Amino acid sequence: MKKLLSILIAVIFGLGLNAQTTAPDFTATDYFGDEIHLYEILEGGQYVLLHVNTRTNGATPTVTPALVEAYKNLGCNQHDVFFVGIVPNGTTSATQKYVEEYGIEFPMIHNTDDSYGMEGPAMDIWQALQCEMPTTMLIAPDKSIALDDIASIETAEDVITALAAFGIQEYECGEEPETAEPIIDITVGEVTYTTVEATFTPVGECASYIILLSTEAEMQQWITWMGASLEQLIESWGGKKTGTAKSTWNKLIPNTEYTLYALSKDAEGNTIQLDTKKVSTAILGGEGVSIIDLKVEVKTTTSVFVTATPNEETSEYHYILIEKLYADSIGVDSTMQILHEDPYALYDIDEWEWIDLTAETEYFAIAQGKNVNGEWGEITKIEFKTTLEGTIEIVENNFNIYPNPATTSIIIEGAEEGMARIFDMTGRCVKEVNVVDNTTVNIEDLNKGVYIININNKVEKLVVK
């Protein structure tokens, strides 16, 4: 069920979400002639330690030797973490001097020689990251930025300690990681798009064990925020079991990889081993256009009951209620930004009573969903007005479009004089034109697809074929 937040809180929370949490992808050839593809490394299961530096910064002599030693102590890019250096102002010759001076063996990405080191892949990566120099950040396998910056790096131990919180272990270069035999056998049962069932069976000596299901990204966030280890979080939040046990987790996110954790204990309560297993919830939605049906009915003079029904193409969707006066004051783009930054994704039919509305006030109910490819679908918008008599008035659109679908032009009939704004499915305004009744609008410059036409805050869907 959707939690009720005031529009003010939604705006403040939305602004907070603008901070970058997903690392931008890049592919570049490093100083040693190897192609470095960030997402390919991450999808292989390794973390990436990305060090952005400049030769002119006074921190270089301190940070670089520590990173070189940490690189060797953490397995030389062959195990849990992959080191990459970025020199946004470096040329080939400057990077060569840098590499030779400090004995750097991990990939180093620099800029083009003909730009004197001021343009090229290193500069592009730095600008995409929007970070300061120097910065040493850790990127998780799910492509999230696990650590914005490892502060105060003076020794290799500073790096090793910071990374240990994420389960990154020390290895000798070339050393093969040990694979421990599981003490708890984890068997995945029925999986739907919002539930996971699993059976846990002790196959080794343990008196009890603790189970938990979560995403790696969520656990990494809590590790950072609370300064706790993974095992400590599992002990705090998990369920204690003995013998064979079956558990089911509900209200999960579709199309998402989760990790099942089983932390075994001996008779004295000491930790023996942590066993894990990956499981992904089922795929929800299709590749077509997501459409959300909204219905609004009155409950009291200050509350309404909203039913939101997604179609089969919908992977997730969001909807909001917002005062019409406020929405008009901030504009369509900002209104849609509030919806897109709503943190409460929905997947099934949602029924929710919105309370504490203002009587005798006009509102918008707005919904939009994504398909399985993450593409936003049609915008559903209902305008209504609460009244003192306990009734609700649905405001109908006051203009028509024909032909629809259309190819080259359309006629807008019955519209009040004003500005017609045409929005694509991302909420971006792609065309504006002044209209009156029976205005012909040329749409030859629009790509094929679904659009929303807004005239004086009344909307209609247009299909361009």
VOGU-3710 file (C-alpha; in Angstrom, 3 decimals, decimal comma):
1> mkkllsilia> 0,000/0,000/0,000  1,169/3,469/-0,776  2,153/5,548/2,232  0,625/8,996/2,412  3,164/11,813/2,253  2,448/15,479/1,898  3,567/17,073/-1,351  6,063/19,178/0,573  7,731/16,080/2,026  7,682/14,457/-1,392
11> vifglglnaq> 9,472/17,441/-2,897  12,112/17,511/-0,151  12,664/13,749/-0,388  12,776/13,965/-4,150  15,488/16,584/-4,057  17,489/14,314/-1,782  17,349/11,555/-4,365  19,171/13,659/-6,918  22,485/12,643/-5,372  24,261/10,181/-7,609
21> ttapdftatd> 24,049/6,598/-6,296  24,704/4,637/-9,508  28,130/4,776/-11,122  28,134/5,825/-14,800  29,455/3,170/-17,165  32,592/3,675/-19,233  34,840/1,804/-21,653  38,395/3,028/-22,181  41,836/1,774/-23,144  44,306/2,130/-20,289
31> yfgdeihlye> 48,013/3,026/-20,306  48,973/-0,654/-20,680  46,787/-1,067/-23,803  44,008/-3,064/-22,134  40,333/-2,222/-22,616  38,630/-1,448/-19,319  34,832/-1,767/-19,301  33,454/-0,806/-15,886  30,091/-2,591/-16,041  31,681/-5,741/-17,457
41> ileggqyvll> 33,967/-5,946/-14,414  31,061/-5,324/-12,026  28,832/-7,879/-13,725  31,636/-10,384/-13,204  31,060/-10,010/-9,449  34,033/-7,832/-8,496  33,964/-4,490/-6,721  35,850/-1,661/-8,436  38,100/0,689/-6,473  38,252/3,810/-8,648
51> hvntrtngat> 40,977/6,295/-7,794  40,666/9,703/-9,464  43,839/11,733/-9,036  45,982/14,473/-10,485  49,731/14,762/-10,462  49,555/18,344/-9,229  47,661/17,465/-6,057  49,730/17,324/-2,898  47,960/14,153/-1,765  49,435/12,064/-4,581
61> ptvtpalvea> 52,698/10,978/-2,895  50,775/9,780/0,188  47,774/8,135/-1,487  49,443/6,419/-4,431  52,000/4,249/-2,529  49,224/3,168/-0,161  47,018/2,155/-3,075  49,838/0,260/-4,792  50,456/-1,757/-1,618  46,723/-2,321/-1,040
71> yknlgcnqhd> 46,385/-3,514/-4,647  48,978/-6,233/-3,960  47,525/-7,168/-0,568  44,025/-7,523/-2,040  44,981/-9,933/-4,809  46,167/-7,812/-7,774  42,713/-7,423/-9,362  42,200/-11,219/-9,415  39,783/-11,552/-6,505  37,141/-9,438/-4,742
81> vffvgivpng> 38,191/-5,970/-5,943  39,545/-4,451/-9,171  41,684/-1,288/-8,934  41,445/1,389/-11,673  43,296/4,714/-11,716  41,983/7,821/-13,503  44,294/10,760/-14,309  42,035/13,535/-15,679  44,993/15,780/-16,596  47,444/13,073/-17,673
91> ttsatqkyve> 49,093/12,414/-21,035  50,886/9,221/-22,091  54,296/10,520/-21,043  53,053/11,958/-17,738  51,262/8,716/-16,936  54,372/6,715/-17,847  56,392/8,744/-15,350  53,654/8,303/-12,758  53,495/4,509/-13,311  57,274/4,050/-13,212
101> eygiefpmih> 57,796/6,302/-10,197  55,328/4,416/-7,996  55,443/0,937/-9,551  51,773/1,015/-10,511  50,505/-2,233/-12,024  46,744/-1,651/-12,017  45,015/0,002/-15,042  45,630/3,731/-15,489  43,362/5,750/-17,782  44,649/9,092/-19,083
111> ntddsygmeg> 43,780/11,670/-21,769  44,932/12,287/-25,332  48,386/13,690/-26,025  47,183/16,155/-28,659  44,938/17,850/-26,078  47,899/18,191/-23,679  46,036/15,940/-21,265  42,937/18,152/-21,011  40,563/16,058/-23,144  39,961/12,343/-23,491
121> pamdiwqalq> 38,518/9,332/-21,642  39,929/10,201/-18,225  38,396/13,683/-18,343  35,065/12,223/-19,544  34,993/9,708/-16,697  35,845/12,347/-14,092  33,125/14,693/-15,356  30,571/11,865/-15,394  31,449/10,946/-11,803  31,097/14,579/-10,670
131> cempttmlia> 33,676/14,043/-7,932  36,582/16,033/-6,575  40,254/15,229/-7,034  41,611/13,194/-5,432  38,763/10,752/-4,743  38,987/7,028/-4,024  35,525/5,507/-4,399  34,245/1,949/-4,165  31,672/0,728/-6,697  29,651/-2,393/-5,845
141> pdksialddi> 28,808/-5,203/-8,298  25,224/-3,868/-8,512  26,759/-0,648/-9,959  25,931/1,434/-6,881  28,549/3,708/-5,319  29,195/1,914/-2,040  31,700/4,508/-0,772  31,832/8,053/-2,133  35,387/8,497/-0,915  37,787/6,698/1,403
151> asietaedvi> 39,044/9,569/3,487  42,510/9,980/4,996  44,387/7,297/3,093  47,901/7,231/4,497  48,668/3,511/4,506  47,483/0,400/2,692  45,771/-0,668/5,915  43,424/2,342/5,623  42,186/0,980/2,287  42,072/-2,657/3,412
161> talaafgiqe> 40,072/-1,791/6,542  37,546/0,313/4,616  36,993/-2,476/2,089  36,791/-5,241/4,700  33,364/-3,920/5,735  32,096/-5,114/2,339  33,515/-8,612/2,678  36,571/-7,842/0,527  39,358/-10,123/1,702  43,143/-10,094/1,471
171> yecgeepeta> 44,894/-12,421/-0,998  48,394/-12,872/-2,286  48,751/-12,035/-5,980  47,877/-15,182/-7,907  46,418/-16,928/-4,847  43,238/-18,889/-5,493  40,393/-18,146/-3,054  39,428/-20,954/-0,726  35,954/-22,373/-1,253  34,540/-23,589/2,026
181> epiiditvge> 32,066/-26,458/2,075  28,597/-25,211/3,073  27,464/-25,890/6,617  23,895/-24,872/5,803  22,424/-26,206/2,546  20,124/-23,569/1,039  17,464/-24,888/-1,358  15,320/-22,348/-3,179  11,650/-23,287/-3,485  8,778/-21,390/-5,090
191> vtyttveatf> 9,683/-17,941/-6,409  7,184/-15,359/-7,656  7,735/-11,720/-8,530  7,146/-10,666/-4,892  7,909/-13,813/-2,846  10,824/-16,208/-2,261  10,594/-19,547/-0,479  13,708/-21,384/0,733  14,574/-24,409/2,867  17,648/-24,409/5,119
201> tpvgecasyi> 19,204/-27,732/6,105  22,285/-28,065/8,363  24,783/-30,430/6,711  27,647/-29,697/9,091  28,036/-29,388/12,814  26,140/-26,382/14,116  23,798/-25,866/17,053  21,783/-23,077/15,444  21,836/-20,616/12,572  20,430/-17,239/11,603
211> illsteaemq> 18,755/-16,581/8,222  18,094/-13,375/6,348  17,167/-12,286/2,822  18,228/-8,928/1,412  19,858/-7,316/-1,599  23,621/-6,833/-1,466  23,196/-3,119/-2,131  20,903/-2,695/0,864  23,270/-4,564/3,168  26,201/-2,502/1,913
221> qwitwmgasl> 24,308/0,714/2,640  23,573/-0,391/6,215  27,176/-1,501/6,698  28,286/2,012/5,723  25,617/3,898/7,690  25,848/1,843/10,899  29,546/0,990/10,837  28,648/-2,656/11,474  29,849/-5,849/9,830  27,677/-8,024/7,606
231> eqlieswggk> 27,552/-10,747/10,281  26,456/-8,238/12,937  23,566/-7,063/10,765  22,451/-10,640/10,066  22,501/-11,401/13,803  20,481/-8,240/14,558  17,825/-8,642/11,851  17,758/-12,337/10,992  15,628/-15,179/12,309  17,182/-17,861/14,535
241> ktgtakstwn> 16,620/-21,463/13,433  17,596/-24,993/14,453  17,319/-28,115/12,357  15,716/-27,984/8,906  13,562/-24,885/8,441  11,479/-23,452/5,617  10,871/-19,696/5,310  8,996/-17,457/2,892  9,722/-13,766/2,283  6,919/-11,562/0,949
251> klipnteytl> 6,503/-8,051/-0,471  9,730/-8,228/-2,443  10,636/-6,239/-5,552  10,127/-7,977/-8,926  13,048/-8,461/-11,327  15,533/-8,147/-8,448  18,463/-10,279/-7,311  18,437/-11,088/-3,601  20,904/-12,958/-1,392  19,866/-15,637/1,096
261> yalskdaegn> 22,166/-15,574/4,143  22,645/-18,405/6,669  25,027/-17,670/9,570  25,844/-20,895/11,467  26,665/-20,974/15,216  28,219/-23,567/17,527  26,825/-24,579/20,929  28,589/-21,625/22,607  27,082/-19,154/20,143  30,290/-18,572/18,223
271> tiqldtkkvs> 30,057/-17,952/14,489  31,199/-20,867/12,360  30,544/-19,768/8,793  28,349/-17,612/6,573  26,696/-19,456/3,679  24,883/-17,572/0,925  22,815/-18,226/-2,183  21,586/-15,862/-4,902  17,958/-15,853/-6,004  16,083/-13,503/-8,343
281> tailggegvs> 12,395/-12,685/-8,140  10,357/-13,415/-11,243  10,129/-10,979/-14,132  7,036/-8,794/-14,025  5,756/-6,856/-17,032  6,371/-6,930/-20,753  8,085/-4,834/-23,398  4,927/-2,985/-24,457  3,494/0,303/-23,183  2,675/0,481/-19,479
291> iidlkvevkt> -0,827/1,847/-18,785  -2,264/2,500/-15,331  -6,026/2,729/-14,827  -7,074/5,098/-12,026  -10,467/5,297/-10,313  -11,330/7,883/-7,652  -14,373/7,773/-5,349  -15,364/9,927/-2,405  -15,258/8,681/1,187  -15,706/11,911/3,143
301> ttsvfvtatp> -15,394/15,600/2,343  -11,649/15,353/3,042  -10,758/11,858/1,824  -10,998/9,847/-1,369  -10,473/6,188/-2,231  -8,161/5,539/-5,181  -7,836/2,263/-7,061  -4,814/1,907/-9,361  -4,710/-1,036/-11,773  -1,610/-1,706/-13,916
311> neetseyhyi> -1,800/-3,525/-17,250  0,219/-6,666/-18,049  3,065/-4,653/-19,601  3,757/-2,837/-16,311  6,842/-3,811/-14,332  6,380/-1,096/-11,691  4,364/2,090/-11,360  3,915/5,186/-9,219  1,039/7,548/-8,569  0,504/10,718/-6,595
321> lieklyadsi> -2,290/13,066/-5,522  -1,392/16,719/-5,779  -3,365/19,944/-5,470  -4,102/21,360/-8,908  -3,135/24,882/-7,819  0,274/23,648/-6,666  0,827/21,513/-9,763  -0,027/24,463/-12,009  2,385/26,696/-10,105  5,399/24,371/-10,494
331> gvdstmqilh> 4,598/23,212/-14,033  4,296/19,836/-15,726  8,011/18,981/-15,642  8,325/19,477/-11,884  5,058/17,666/-11,226  6,258/14,645/-13,196  9,616/14,827/-11,394  7,765/14,397/-8,082  6,056/11,307/-9,468  9,254/9,861/-10,950
341> edpyalydid> 11,105/10,359/-7,654  8,340/8,800/-5,562  10,190/6,120/-3,522  7,177/3,785/-3,210  7,041/1,627/-6,324  3,849/-0,413/-6,787  3,394/-3,665/-8,678  -0,126/-5,021/-8,139  -3,567/-3,435/-7,954  -3,339/-0,796/-5,231
351> ewewidltae> -6,275/0,454/-3,177  -5,598/3,350/-0,869  -7,630/5,900/1,043  -6,082/9,351/0,855  -7,029/11,331/3,957  -6,584/14,893/5,180  -7,459/16,426/1,831  -8,903/19,913/1,714  -12,616/20,297/1,071  -13,769/22,346/-1,930
361> teyfaiaqgk> -10,350/21,919/-3,608  -9,248/20,742/-7,060  -6,733/17,877/-7,230  -4,887/15,800/-9,793  -4,425/12,034/-9,488  -1,456/11,179/-11,733  -0,002/7,735/-12,494  2,704/6,379/-14,769  4,443/3,026/-14,976  7,498/1,385/-16,521
371> nvngewgeit> 7,738/-1,728/-18,646  10,330/-4,458/-18,116  12,899/-2,412/-20,092  12,524/0,522/-17,697  10,665/2,653/-20,277  7,994/4,990/-18,912  4,527/4,390/-20,353  1,391/6,459/-20,714  0,564/9,181/-18,206  -2,846/8,754/-16,588
381> kiefkttleg> -4,245/11,954/-15,148  -7,615/12,512/-13,442  -8,731/15,934/-12,297  -11,264/16,013/-9,478  -12,659/18,407/-6,930  -13,692/17,686/-3,362  -16,855/19,418/-2,185  -18,432/20,381/1,108  -21,410/18,135/0,406  -19,322/14,982/0,417
391> tieivennfn> -19,386/14,416/-3,328  -16,597/14,307/-5,839  -16,543/15,974/-9,202  -14,470/14,420/-11,983  -13,462/17,125/-14,436  -13,625/15,907/-18,022  -11,300/17,045/-20,784  -12,786/19,827/-22,896  -11,075/19,205/-26,244  -10,741/16,441/-28,833
401> iypnpattsi> -7,971/15,392/-31,219  -8,493/13,921/-34,676  -7,281/11,972/-36,467  -5,787/9,918/-33,666  -3,547/8,024/-34,390  -2,066/10,566/-36,806  0,929/10,863/-39,126  1,445/14,419/-40,412  -1,048/16,734/-38,687  -3,917/16,826/-36,206
411> iiegaeegma> -6,921/19,079/-35,578  -7,614/20,153/-32,004  -11,336/20,728/-31,565  -13,179/22,356/-28,699  -10,116/23,785/-26,938  -10,100/27,100/-25,119  -7,544/29,546/-26,440  -4,168/28,840/-24,923  -0,834/27,082/-25,278  -0,827/23,425/-26,321
421> rifdmtgrcv> 2,190/21,582/-24,950  3,051/18,134/-26,275  4,992/15,837/-23,923  6,691/12,524/-24,671  6,477/9,579/-22,293  9,506/10,752/-20,292  7,645/13,976/-19,394  9,790/16,129/-21,726  7,986/18,897/-23,610  8,765/18,363/-27,313
431> kevnvvdntt> 6,477/20,942/-28,937  4,491/24,067/-28,042  1,890/25,851/-30,165  -0,858/28,414/-29,546  -4,322/26,997/-30,256  -7,954/28,025/-30,463  -10,953/25,935/-31,489  -10,271/23,776/-34,611  -6,553/24,509/-34,782  -4,449/22,371/-37,137
441> vniedlnkgv> -1,077/21,336/-35,700  1,766/19,934/-37,815  3,335/16,861/-36,176  5,706/15,750/-38,951  8,653/16,598/-36,693  7,531/14,126/-34,009  8,858/10,583/-33,885  6,490/7,648/-33,823  5,156/6,986/-30,342  2,699/8,030/-27,649
451> yiininnkve> 2,440/11,660/-26,516  0,364/13,700/-24,081  -1,162/17,041/-25,169  -1,796/19,515/-22,351  -3,991/22,578/-22,947  -4,884/24,705/-19,941  -4,151/21,682/-17,716  -6,551/19,429/-19,629  -4,855/16,443/-21,233  -5,412/14,011/-24,097
461> klvvk> -3,318/11,164/-25,485  -1,921/11,380/-29,032  -0,504/8,450/-30,970  1,897/9,295/-33,814  2,355/6,485/-36,307
//
